[in-house]
Amino acid sequence: MNVTYKEGGLAMRKYAVLLLMIAVAAAGCQSNTVHVAMPAGELAAESVNSAELAYTLSSQKWCSNDQGCSIVLLLVDGEDRYTSFEQRLAALESKGLAQAGWNLKEAEPVSKGTLAYMLCRGLDIKGGVLMQLIGTRRYAYREAVFCGLMMRGSETEPLTGPEVVGIMGRSSRINEQM
């Protein structure tokens, strides 16, 4: 495939414009709130802002497990008032959106399979027979690719910040259609 420099530059500009549009759309849909640190066991006075999170992720190499949990809570509950990763993960586990046996670490990059599982459960994406019967991160990831939420790869691959910004936008559109 021969792509000239001019065509490649045009594709990059289109990608940059798409990311900017997603960030602007996310910013227009949320209130301007900030995360306020509180003692463990308490909820924050104000919730995490999805536009601020998208802006932060757009310049990060990787999206952490903590940020991934926050994204799913924002999508499912409309807010994330938790002050720690442990609280976020416990809330997702109690809703059936995450599993305790995963052994997730707060600062490690979130894998495609982990985020796909939480999103598919949170968006009530039923998937195929194997996803319904087995319900693992592997089959959730395959369904997320099929639905257009994620790009092909491996369910164990970490997600970059900009990839997650795109996933946030596509997930929001699916959530609005339901």
Secondary structure, DSSP 8 states (H G I E B T S, - for coil): ----HHHHHHHHHHHHHHHHHHHHHHHHHS---------TTS--SS---HHHHHHHHHT-SS-BHHHHHHHHHHHHHS-----SHHHHHHHHHHTTSS-GGG---TTSB-BHHHHHHHHHHHTT----HHHHHT--HHHHHHHHHHTTSS-SS-TTSB--HHHHHHHHHHHHHHHHH-
